C-alpha cells in the first residue's frame, strides 16, 4: 500500500484492485479502510477476479 499512498492522498477517486501473494494483516486492514480499494489474494481464479472487477465497477457507479 505504500506505493499507492500518493494516489490516495491526491484526492482522486478510482476503484483499485491490488493483487498479492503475500499480505500482512496491516496491509489487509489498510486496504479495507479505503472506500475504493480492495485486495485480491493469490491464488485466485477467473471467477473471483470477475467478481472483484464487478464490485469495483459497481462502487464507481455509486
PQR file with spaces between the fields and no chain letter, atoms N, CA, C, O and H, PARSE charges and radii, in Angstrom:
ATOM       1  N    UNK     1       0.815   -1.199    0.000 -0.4000 1.5000
ATOM       2  CA   UNK     1       0.000    0.000    0.000 -0.0000 2.0000
ATOM       3  C    UNK     1       0.858    1.261    0.000  0.5500 1.7000
ATOM       4  O    UNK     1       0.371    2.327   -0.377 -0.5500 1.4000
ATOM       5  N    UNK     2       2.097    1.169    0.405 -0.4000 1.5000
ATOM       6  CA   UNK     2       2.923    2.367    0.457 -0.0000 2.0000
ATOM       7  C    UNK     2       3.071    3.016   -0.905  0.5500 1.7000
ATOM       8  O    UNK     2       3.060    4.243   -1.003 -0.5500 1.4000
ATOM       9  H    UNK     2       2.492    0.303    0.711  0.4000 1.0000
ATOM      10  N    UNK     3       3.208    2.229   -1.954 -0.4000 1.5000
ATOM      11  CA   UNK     3       3.354    2.782   -3.293 -0.0000 2.0000
ATOM      12  C    UNK     3       2.112    3.501   -3.765  0.5500 1.7000
ATOM      13  O    UNK     3       2.190    4.372   -4.631 -0.5500 1.4000
ATOM      14  H    UNK     3       3.217    1.232   -1.874  0.4000 1.0000
ATOM      15  N    UNK     4       0.975    3.151   -3.210 -0.4000 1.5000
ATOM      16  CA   UNK     4      -0.281    3.768   -3.621 -0.0000 2.0000
ATOM      17  C    UNK     4      -0.624    5.002   -2.794  0.5500 1.7000
ATOM      18  O    UNK     4      -1.573    5.716   -3.119 -0.5500 1.4000
ATOM      19  H    UNK     4       0.912    2.443   -2.506  0.4000 1.0000
ATOM      20  N    UNK     5       0.123    5.261   -1.743 -0.4000 1.5000
ATOM      21  CA   UNK     5      -0.200    6.382   -0.857 -0.0000 2.0000
ATOM      22  C    UNK     5      -0.350    7.715   -1.575  0.5500 1.7000
ATOM      23  O    UNK     5      -1.320    8.421   -1.299 -0.5500 1.4000
ATOM      24  H    UNK     5       0.894    4.681   -1.478  0.4000 1.0000
ATOM      25  N    UNK     6       0.549    8.110   -2.482 -0.4000 1.5000
ATOM      26  CA   UNK     6       0.368    9.394   -3.171 -0.0000 2.0000
ATOM      27  C    UNK     6      -0.932    9.451   -3.978  0.5500 1.7000
ATOM      28  O    UNK     6      -1.567   10.502   -4.070 -0.5500 1.4000
ATOM      29  H    UNK     6       1.337    7.536   -2.707  0.4000 1.0000
ATOM      30  N    UNK     7      -1.317    8.332   -4.549 -0.4000 1.5000
ATOM      31  CA   UNK     7      -2.563    8.280   -5.310 -0.0000 2.0000
ATOM      32  C    UNK     7      -3.752    8.573   -4.411  0.5500 1.7000
ATOM      33  O    UNK     7      -4.621    9.371   -4.764 -0.5500 1.4000
ATOM      34  H    UNK     7      -0.802    7.478   -4.474  0.4000 1.0000
ATOM      35  N    UNK     8      -3.795    7.923   -3.241 -0.4000 1.5000
ATOM      36  CA   UNK     8      -4.911    8.125   -2.335 -0.0000 2.0000
ATOM      37  C    UNK     8      -4.911    9.522   -1.735  0.5500 1.7000
ATOM      38  O    UNK     8      -5.973   10.097   -1.500 -0.5500 1.4000
ATOM      39  H    UNK     8      -3.090    7.275   -2.954  0.4000 1.0000
ATOM      40  N    UNK     9      -3.743   10.063   -1.488 -0.4000 1.5000
ATOM      41  CA   UNK     9      -3.651   11.397   -0.901 -0.0000 2.0000
ATOM      42  C    UNK     9      -3.982   12.496   -1.897  0.5500 1.7000
ATOM      43  O    UNK     9      -4.269   13.624   -1.497 -0.5500 1.4000
ATOM      44  H    UNK     9      -2.880    9.596   -1.679  0.4000 1.0000
ATOM      45  N    UNK    10      -3.945   12.186   -3.184 -0.4000 1.5000
ATOM      46  CA   UNK    10      -4.204   13.204   -4.200 -0.0000 2.0000
ATOM      47  C    UNK    10      -5.670   13.597   -4.274  0.5500 1.7000
ATOM      48  O    UNK    10      -6.010   14.610   -4.885 -0.5500 1.4000
ATOM      49  H    UNK    10      -3.712   11.270   -3.509  0.4000 1.0000
ATOM      50  N    UNK    11      -6.543   12.805   -3.656 -0.4000 1.5000
ATOM      51  CA   UNK    11      -7.960   13.106   -3.702 -0.0000 2.0000
ATOM      52  C    UNK    11      -8.653   12.511   -4.914  0.5500 1.7000
ATOM      53  O    UNK    11      -9.864   12.666   -5.074 -0.5500 1.4000
ATOM      54  H    UNK    11      -6.267   11.982   -3.159  0.4000 1.0000
ATOM      55  N    UNK    12      -7.905   11.838   -5.762 -0.4000 1.5000
ATOM      56  CA   UNK    12      -8.502   11.190   -6.924 -0.0000 2.0000
ATOM      57  C    UNK    12      -9.355   10.018   -6.464  0.5500 1.7000
ATOM      58  O    UNK    12      -9.096    9.405   -5.429 -0.5500 1.4000
ATOM      59  H    UNK    12      -6.922   11.712   -5.632  0.4000 1.0000
ATOM      60  N    UNK    13     -10.375    9.723   -7.256 -0.4000 1.5000
ATOM      61  CA   UNK    13     -11.205    8.580   -6.937 -0.0000 2.0000
ATOM      62  C    UNK    13     -11.258    7.668   -8.145  0.5500 1.7000
ATOM      63  O    UNK    13     -11.725    8.045   -9.220 -0.5500 1.4000
ATOM      64  H    UNK    13     -10.585   10.220   -8.098  0.4000 1.0000
ATOM      65  N    UNK    14     -10.774    6.475   -7.940 -0.4000 1.5000
ATOM      66  CA   UNK    14     -10.833    5.444   -8.964 -0.0000 2.0000
ATOM      67  C    UNK    14     -10.773    4.110   -8.230  0.5500 1.7000
ATOM      68  O    UNK    14      -9.939    3.938   -7.341 -0.5500 1.4000
ATOM      69  H    UNK    14     -10.395    6.168   -7.066  0.4000 1.0000
ATOM      70  N    UNK    15     -11.636    3.170   -8.581 -0.4000 1.5000
ATOM      71  CA   UNK    15     -11.552    1.879   -7.901 -0.0000 2.0000
ATOM      72  C    UNK    15     -10.223    1.196   -8.206  0.5500 1.7000
ATOM      73  O    UNK    15      -9.751    1.207   -9.342 -0.5500 1.4000
ATOM      74  H    UNK    15     -12.314    3.310   -9.303  0.4000 1.0000
ATOM      75  N    UNK    16      -9.630    0.604   -7.177 -0.4000 1.5000
ATOM      76  CA   UNK    16      -8.325   -0.035   -7.306 -0.0000 2.0000
ATOM      77  C    UNK    16      -8.417   -1.450   -6.746  0.5500 1.7000
ATOM      78  O    UNK    16      -8.968   -1.668   -5.668 -0.5500 1.4000
ATOM      79  H    UNK    16     -10.013    0.595   -6.254  0.4000 1.0000
ATOM      80  N    UNK    17      -7.871   -2.405   -7.492 -0.4000 1.5000
ATOM      81  CA   UNK    17      -7.780   -3.782   -7.018 -0.0000 2.0000
ATOM      82  C    UNK    17      -6.299   -4.141   -6.940  0.5500 1.7000
ATOM      83  O    UNK    17      -5.604   -4.178   -7.956 -0.5500 1.4000
ATOM      84  H    UNK    17      -7.423   -2.227   -8.369  0.4000 1.0000
ATOM      85  N    UNK    18      -5.828   -4.404   -5.727 -0.4000 1.5000
ATOM      86  CA   UNK    18      -4.460   -4.860   -5.533 -0.0000 2.0000
ATOM      87  C    UNK    18      -4.467   -6.379   -5.535  0.5500 1.7000
ATOM      88  O    UNK    18      -5.352   -6.997   -4.944 -0.5500 1.4000
ATOM      89  H    UNK    18      -6.392   -4.374   -4.902  0.4000 1.0000
ATOM      90  N    UNK    19      -3.492   -6.983   -6.193 -0.4000 1.5000
ATOM      91  CA   UNK    19      -3.335   -8.434   -6.105 -0.0000 2.0000
ATOM      92  C    UNK    19      -2.010   -8.721   -5.418  0.5500 1.7000
ATOM      93  O    UNK    19      -1.007   -8.053   -5.667 -0.5500 1.4000
ATOM      94  H    UNK    19      -2.773   -6.481   -6.673  0.4000 1.0000
ATOM      95  N    UNK    20      -2.024   -9.721   -4.555 -0.4000 1.5000
ATOM      96  CA   UNK    20      -0.823  -10.045   -3.805 -0.0000 2.0000
ATOM      97  C    UNK    20      -0.782  -11.524   -3.460  0.5500 1.7000
ATOM      98  O    UNK    20      -1.814  -12.158   -3.238 -0.5500 1.4000
ATOM      99  H    UNK    20      -2.839  -10.263   -4.353  0.4000 1.0000
ATOM     100  N    UNK    21       0.401  -12.046   -3.422 -0.4000 1.5000
ATOM     101  CA   UNK    21       0.608  -13.406   -2.951 -0.0000 2.0000
ATOM     102  C    UNK    21       0.992  -13.420   -1.485  0.5500 1.7000
ATOM     103  O    UNK    21       1.037  -14.473   -0.849 -0.5500 1.4000
ATOM     104  H    UNK    21       1.239  -11.531   -3.602  0.4000 1.0000
ATOM     105  N    UNK    22       1.266  -12.243   -0.960 -0.4000 1.5000
ATOM     106  CA   UNK    22       1.661  -12.127    0.433 -0.0000 2.0000
ATOM     107  C    UNK    22       1.130  -10.809    0.970  0.5500 1.7000
ATOM     108  O    UNK    22       1.556   -9.735    0.545 -0.5500 1.4000
ATOM     109  H    UNK    22       1.229  -11.387   -1.477  0.4000 1.0000
ATOM     110  N    UNK    23       0.210  -10.897    1.894 -0.4000 1.5000
ATOM     111  CA   UNK    23      -0.338   -9.685    2.501 -0.0000 2.0000
ATOM     112  C    UNK    23      -0.315   -9.840    4.014  0.5500 1.7000
ATOM     113  O    UNK    23      -0.813  -10.826    4.559 -0.5500 1.4000
ATOM     114  H    UNK    23      -0.136  -11.769    2.240  0.4000 1.0000
ATOM     115  N    UNK    24       0.261   -8.869    4.674 -0.4000 1.5000
ATOM     116  CA   UNK    24       0.251   -8.870    6.131 -0.0000 2.0000
ATOM     117  C    UNK    24      -1.113   -8.393    6.603  0.5500 1.7000
ATOM     118  O    UNK    24      -1.888   -7.835    5.826 -0.5500 1.4000
ATOM     119  H    UNK    24       0.666   -8.069    4.232  0.4000 1.0000
ATOM     120  N    UNK    25      -1.396   -8.610    7.852 -0.4000 1.5000
ATOM     121  CA   UNK    25      -2.663   -8.142    8.411 -0.0000 2.0000
ATOM     122  C    UNK    25      -2.769   -6.624    8.292  0.5500 1.7000
ATOM     123  O    UNK    25      -3.853   -6.097    8.040 -0.5500 1.4000
ATOM     124  H    UNK    25      -0.767   -9.063    8.483  0.4000 1.0000
ATOM     125  N    UNK    26      -1.652   -5.916    8.472 -0.4000 1.5000
ATOM     126  CA   UNK    26      -1.661   -4.454    8.341 -0.0000 2.0000
ATOM     127  C    UNK    26      -2.039   -4.025    6.927  0.5500 1.7000
ATOM     128  O    UNK    26      -2.767   -3.049    6.748 -0.5500 1.4000
ATOM     129  H    UNK    26      -0.771   -6.343    8.677  0.4000 1.0000
ATOM     130  N    UNK    27      -1.551   -4.745    5.930 -0.4000 1.5000
ATOM     131  CA   UNK    27      -1.874   -4.424    4.544 -0.0000 2.0000
ATOM     132  C    UNK    27      -3.354   -4.626    4.280  0.5500 1.7000
ATOM     133  O    UNK    27      -3.994   -3.795    3.635 -0.5500 1.4000
ATOM     134  H    UNK    27      -0.959   -5.538    6.076  0.4000 1.0000
ATOM     135  N    UNK    28      -3.897   -5.727    4.776 -0.4000 1.5000
ATOM     136  CA   UNK    28      -5.321   -6.002    4.581 -0.0000 2.0000
ATOM     137  C    UNK    28      -6.183   -4.951    5.262  0.5500 1.7000
ATOM     138  O    UNK    28      -7.178   -4.500    4.695 -0.5500 1.4000
ATOM     139  H    UNK    28      -3.377   -6.402    5.299  0.4000 1.0000
ATOM     140  N    UNK    29      -5.812   -4.563    6.466 -0.4000 1.5000
ATOM     141  CA   UNK    29      -6.560   -3.533    7.194 -0.0000 2.0000
ATOM     142  C    UNK    29      -6.503   -2.208    6.445  0.5500 1.7000
ATOM     143  O    UNK    29      -7.516   -1.519    6.328 -0.5500 1.4000
ATOM     144  H    UNK    29      -5.004   -4.930    6.926  0.4000 1.0000
ATOM     145  N    UNK    30      -5.329   -1.843    5.936 -0.4000 1.5000
ATOM     146  CA   UNK    30      -5.186   -0.582    5.201 -0.0000 2.0000
ATOM     147  C    UNK    30      -6.049   -0.581    3.943  0.5500 1.7000
ATOM     148  O    UNK    30      -6.668    0.433    3.621 -0.5500 1.4000
ATOM     149  H    UNK    30      -4.506   -2.403    6.030  0.4000 1.0000
ATOM     150  N    UNK    31      -6.096   -1.687    3.240 -0.4000 1.5000
ATOM     151  CA   UNK    31      -6.910   -1.760    2.022 -0.0000 2.0000
ATOM     152  C    UNK    31      -8.389   -1.666    2.349  0.5500 1.7000
ATOM     153  O    UNK    31      -9.151   -1.038    1.613 -0.5500 1.4000
ATOM     154  H    UNK    31      -5.593   -2.511    3.502  0.4000 1.0000
ATOM     155  N    UNK    32      -8.796   -2.281    3.436 -0.4000 1.5000
ATOM     156  CA   UNK    32     -10.212   -2.242    3.823 -0.0000 2.0000
ATOM     157  C    UNK    32     -10.624   -0.877    4.351  0.5500 1.7000
ATOM     158  O    UNK    32     -11.815   -0.574    4.407 -0.5500 1.4000
ATOM     159  H    UNK    32      -8.177   -2.791    4.033  0.4000 1.0000
ATOM     160  N    UNK    33      -9.668   -0.054    4.736 -0.4000 1.5000
ATOM     161  CA   UNK    33     -10.003    1.248    5.319 -0.0000 2.0000
ATOM     162  C    UNK    33     -10.341    2.292    4.262  0.5500 1.7000
ATOM     163  O    UNK    33     -10.787    3.387    4.604 -0.5500 1.4000
ATOM     164  H    UNK    33      -8.700   -0.301    4.691  0.4000 1.0000
ATOM     165  N    UNK    34     -10.140    1.979    3.003 -0.4000 1.5000
ATOM     166  CA   UNK    34     -10.491    2.909    1.937 -0.0000 2.0000
ATOM     167  C    UNK    34     -11.770    2.449    1.261  0.5500 1.7000
ATOM     168  O    UNK    34     -12.062    1.254    1.211 -0.5500 1.4000
ATOM     169  H    UNK    34      -9.778    1.089    2.725  0.4000 1.0000
ATOM     170  N    UNK    35     -12.522    3.396    0.745 -0.4000 1.5000
ATOM     171  CA   UNK    35     -13.779    3.060    0.083 -0.0000 2.0000
ATOM     172  C    UNK    35     -13.576    2.514   -1.319  0.5500 1.7000
ATOM     173  O    UNK    35     -14.452    1.828   -1.846 -0.5500 1.4000
ATOM     174  H    UNK    35     -12.284    4.366    0.785  0.4000 1.0000
ATOM     175  N    UNK    36     -12.447    2.802   -1.926 -0.4000 1.5000
ATOM     176  CA   UNK    36     -12.293    2.459   -3.337 -0.0000 2.0000
ATOM     177  C    UNK    36     -11.139    1.508   -3.631  0.5500 1.7000
ATOM     178  O    UNK    36     -10.741    1.360   -4.786 -0.5500 1.4000
ATOM     179  H    UNK    36     -11.735    3.359   -1.498  0.4000 1.0000
ATOM     180  N    UNK    37     -10.595    0.859   -2.598 -0.4000 1.5000
ATOM     181  CA   UNK    37      -9.511   -0.104   -2.826 -0.0000 2.0000
ATOM     182  C    UNK    37      -9.886   -1.444   -2.219  0.5500 1.7000
ATOM     183  O    UNK    37     -10.530   -1.515   -1.173 -0.5500 1.4000
ATOM     184  H    UNK    37     -10.918    0.979   -1.659  0.4000 1.0000
ATOM     185  N    UNK    38      -9.475   -2.493   -2.888 -0.4000 1.5000
ATOM     186  CA   UNK    38      -9.700   -3.837   -2.377 -0.0000 2.0000
ATOM     187  C    UNK    38      -8.510   -4.707   -2.728  0.5500 1.7000
ATOM     188  O    UNK    38      -7.742   -4.400   -3.639 -0.5500 1.4000
ATOM     189  H    UNK    38      -8.952   -2.436   -3.738  0.4000 1.0000
ATOM     190  N    UNK    39      -8.369   -5.800   -1.987 -0.4000 1.5000
ATOM     191  CA   UNK    39      -7.259   -6.723   -2.214 -0.0000 2.0000
ATOM     192  C    UNK    39      -7.808   -8.050   -2.703  0.5500 1.7000
ATOM     193  O    UNK    39      -8.798   -8.566   -2.184 -0.5500 1.4000
ATOM     194  H    UNK    39      -8.993   -6.049   -1.246  0.4000 1.0000
ATOM     195  N    UNK    40      -7.153   -8.581   -3.699 -0.4000 1.5000
ATOM     196  CA   UNK    40      -7.451   -9.905   -4.225 -0.0000 2.0000
ATOM     197  C    UNK    40      -6.208  -10.748   -3.969  0.5500 1.7000
ATOM     198  O    UNK    40      -5.159  -10.527   -4.574 -0.5500 1.4000
ATOM     199  H    UNK    40      -6.349   -8.162   -4.120  0.4000 1.0000
ATOM     200  N    UNK    41      -6.337  -11.717   -3.066 -0.4000 1.5000
ATOM     201  CA   UNK    41      -5.176  -12.514   -2.683 -0.0000 2.0000
ATOM     202  C    UNK    41      -4.991  -13.698   -3.628  0.5500 1.7000
ATOM     203  O    UNK    41      -5.945  -14.386   -3.993 -0.5500 1.4000
ATOM     204  H    UNK    41      -7.189  -11.897   -2.574  0.4000 1.0000
ATOM     205  N    UNK    42      -3.733  -13.912   -4.012 -0.4000 1.5000
ATOM     206  CA   UNK    42      -3.383  -15.041   -4.873 -0.0000 2.0000
ATOM     207  C    UNK    42      -3.345  -16.313   -4.038  0.5500 1.7000
ATOM     208  O    UNK    42      -3.033  -16.237   -2.850 -0.5500 1.4000
ATOM     209  H    UNK    42      -2.958  -13.353   -3.716  0.4000 1.0000
ATOM     210  N    UNK    43      -3.638  -17.445   -4.585 -0.4000 1.5000
ATOM     211  CA   UNK    43      -4.094  -17.660   -5.959 -0.0000 2.0000
ATOM     212  C    UNK    43      -5.586  -17.364   -6.074  0.5500 1.7000
ATOM     213  O    UNK    43      -6.332  -17.545   -5.111 -0.5500 1.4000
ATOM     214  H    UNK    43      -3.891  -17.508   -5.551  0.4000 1.0000
ATOM     215  N    UNK    44      -6.011  -16.920   -7.215 -0.4000 1.5000
ATOM     216  CA   UNK    44      -7.430  -16.678   -7.464 -0.0000 2.0000
ATOM     217  C    UNK    44      -7.749  -17.104   -8.890  0.5500 1.7000
ATOM     218  O    UNK    44      -6.888  -17.113   -9.769 -0.5500 1.4000
ATOM     219  H    UNK    44      -5.405  -16.773   -7.997  0.4000 1.0000
ATOM     220  N    UNK    45      -8.993  -17.451   -9.086 -0.4000 1.5000
ATOM     221  CA   UNK    45      -9.439  -17.890  -10.404 -0.0000 2.0000
ATOM     222  C    UNK    45     -10.133  -16.769  -11.152  0.5500 1.7000
ATOM     223  O    UNK    45     -10.339  -15.678  -10.619 -0.5500 1.4000
ATOM     224  H    UNK    45      -9.692  -17.445   -8.371  0.4000 1.0000
ATOM     225  N    UNK    46     -10.484  -17.049  -12.374 -0.4000 1.5000
ATOM     226  CA   UNK    46     -11.119  -16.031  -13.214 -0.0000 2.0000
ATOM     227  C    UNK    46     -12.478  -15.613  -12.669  0.5500 1.7000
ATOM     228  O    UNK    46     -12.878  -14.460  -12.833 -0.5500 1.4000
ATOM     229  H    UNK    46     -10.316  -17.935  -12.807  0.4000 1.0000
ATOM     230  N    UNK    47     -13.194  -16.529  -12.025 -0.4000 1.5000
ATOM     231  CA   UNK    47     -14.498  -16.183  -11.453 -0.0000 2.0000
ATOM     232  C    UNK    47     -14.341  -15.173  -10.325  0.5500 1.7000
ATOM     233  O    UNK    47     -15.086  -14.196  -10.253 -0.5500 1.4000
ATOM     234  H    UNK    47     -12.869  -17.465  -11.892  0.4000 1.0000
ATOM     235  N    UNK    48     -13.373  -15.407   -9.445 -0.4000 1.5000
ATOM     236  CA   UNK    48     -13.143  -14.489   -8.326 -0.0000 2.0000
ATOM     237  C    UNK    48     -12.664  -13.123   -8.837  0.5500 1.7000
ATOM     238  O    UNK    48     -13.076  -12.086   -8.316 -0.5500 1.4000
ATOM     239  H    UNK    48     -12.767  -16.201   -9.503  0.4000 1.0000
ATOM     240  N    UNK    49     -11.804  -13.123   -9.842 -0.4000 1.5000
ATOM     241  CA   UNK    49     -11.346  -11.872  -10.444 -0.0000 2.0000
ATOM     242  C    UNK    49     -12.523  -11.115  -11.051  0.5500 1.7000
ATOM     243  O    UNK    49     -12.642   -9.903  -10.868 -0.5500 1.4000
ATOM     244  H    UNK    49     -11.469  -13.966  -10.264  0.4000 1.0000
ATOM     245  N    UNK    50     -13.384  -11.814  -11.763 -0.4000 1.5000
ATOM     246  CA   UNK    50     -14.555  -11.177  -12.376 -0.0000 2.0000
ATOM     247  C    UNK    50     -15.474  -10.575  -11.311  0.5500 1.7000
ATOM     248  O    UNK    50     -16.036   -9.499  -11.513 -0.5500 1.4000
ATOM     249  H    UNK    50     -13.287  -12.798  -11.911  0.4000 1.0000
ATOM     250  N    UNK    51     -15.627  -11.263  -10.181 -0.4000 1.5000
ATOM     251  CA   UNK    51     -16.451  -10.736   -9.088 -0.0000 2.0000
ATOM     252  C    UNK    51     -15.864   -9.442   -8.536  0.5500 1.7000
ATOM     253  O    UNK    51     -16.596   -8.485   -8.284 -0.5500 1.4000
ATOM     254  H    UNK    51     -15.171  -12.137  -10.016  0.4000 1.0000
ATOM     255  N    UNK    52     -14.548   -9.410   -8.346 -0.4000 1.5000
ATOM     256  CA   UNK    52     -13.897   -8.195   -7.833 -0.0000 2.0000
ATOM     257  C    UNK    52     -14.005   -7.045   -8.835  0.5500 1.7000
ATOM     258  O    UNK    52     -14.225   -5.898   -8.448 -0.5500 1.4000
ATOM     259  H    UNK    52     -13.953  -10.187   -8.551  0.4000 1.0000
ATOM     260  N    UNK    53     -13.849   -7.356  -10.117 -0.4000 1.5000
ATOM     261  CA   UNK    53     -13.995   -6.318  -11.141 -0.0000 2.0000
ATOM     262  C    UNK    53     -15.407   -5.750  -11.133  0.5500 1.7000
ATOM     263  O    UNK    53     -15.585   -4.535  -11.222 -0.5500 1.4000
ATOM     264  H    UNK    53     -13.671   -8.288  -10.431  0.4000 1.0000
ATOM     265  N    UNK    54     -16.407   -6.608  -11.030 -0.4000 1.5000
ATOM     266  CA   UNK    54     -17.799   -6.146  -10.976 -0.0000 2.0000
ATOM     267  C    UNK    54     -18.017   -5.294   -9.737  0.5500 1.7000
ATOM     268  O    UNK    54     -18.676   -4.257   -9.805 -0.5500 1.4000
ATOM     269  H    UNK    54     -16.262   -7.595  -10.958  0.4000 1.0000
ATOM     270  N    UNK    55     -17.470   -5.720   -8.609 -0.4000 1.5000
ATOM     271  CA   UNK    55     -17.590   -4.958   -7.364 -0.0000 2.0000
ATOM     272  C    UNK    55     -16.966   -3.569   -7.523  0.5500 1.7000
ATOM     273  O    UNK    55     -17.543   -2.575   -7.082 -0.5500 1.4000
ATOM     274  H    UNK    55     -16.935   -6.563   -8.554  0.4000 1.0000
ATOM     275  N    UNK    56     -15.805   -3.502   -8.144 -0.4000 1.5000
ATOM     276  CA   UNK    56     -15.134   -2.215   -8.366 -0.0000 2.0000
ATOM     277  C    UNK    56     -15.956   -1.324   -9.284  0.5500 1.7000
ATOM     278  O    UNK    56     -16.092   -0.129   -9.026 -0.5500 1.4000
ATOM     279  H    UNK    56     -15.336   -4.310   -8.502  0.4000 1.0000
ATOM     280  N    UNK    57     -16.500   -1.885  -10.341 -0.4000 1.5000
ATOM     281  CA   UNK    57     -17.318   -1.095  -11.265 -0.0000 2.0000
ATOM     282  C    UNK    57     -18.599   -0.615  -10.599  0.5500 1.7000
ATOM     283  O    UNK    57     -19.050    0.500  -10.858 -0.5500 1.4000
ATOM     284  H    UNK    57     -16.389   -2.857  -10.551  0.4000 1.0000
ATOM     285  N    UNK    58     -19.183   -1.434   -9.753 -0.4000 1.5000
ATOM     286  CA   UNK    58     -20.387   -1.026   -9.032 -0.0000 2.0000
ATOM     287  C    UNK    58     -20.087    0.102   -8.056  0.5500 1.7000
ATOM     288  O    UNK    58     -20.908    1.004   -7.890 -0.5500 1.4000
ATOM     289  H    UNK    58     -18.817   -2.340   -9.542  0.4000 1.0000
ATOM     290  N    UNK    59     -18.931    0.070   -7.409 -0.4000 1.5000
ATOM     291  CA   UNK    59     -18.555    1.155   -6.499 -0.0000 2.0000
ATOM     292  C    UNK    59     -18.406    2.464   -7.259  0.5500 1.7000
ATOM     293  O    UNK    59     -18.784    3.521   -6.754 -0.5500 1.4000
ATOM     294  H    UNK    59     -18.263   -0.662   -7.544  0.4000 1.0000
ATOM     295  N    UNK    60     -17.864    2.401   -8.454 -0.4000 1.5000
ATOM     296  CA   UNK    60     -17.693    3.602   -9.275 -0.0000 2.0000
ATOM     297  C    UNK    60     -19.046    4.209   -9.619  0.5500 1.7000
ATOM     298  O    UNK    60     -19.173    5.429   -9.719 -0.5500 1.4000
ATOM     299  H    UNK    60     -17.557    1.542   -8.863  0.4000 1.0000
ATOM     300  N    UNK    61     -20.059    3.362   -9.801 -0.4000 1.5000
ATOM     301  CA   UNK    61     -21.381    3.836  -10.196 -0.0000 2.0000
ATOM     302  C    UNK    61     -22.158    4.436   -9.031  0.5500 1.7000
ATOM     303  O    UNK    61     -23.138    5.147   -9.250 -0.5500 1.4000
ATOM     304  H    UNK    61     -19.957    2.371   -9.719  0.4000 1.0000
ATOM     305  N    UNK    62     -21.740    4.163   -7.801 -0.4000 1.5000
ATOM     306  CA   UNK    62     -22.478    4.664   -6.628 -0.0000 2.0000
ATOM     307  C    UNK    62     -22.382    6.155   -6.473  0.5500 1.7000
ATOM     308  O    UNK    62     -22.950    6.716   -5.536 -0.5500 1.4000
ATOM     309  H    UNK    62     -20.943    3.585   -7.623  0.4000 1.0000
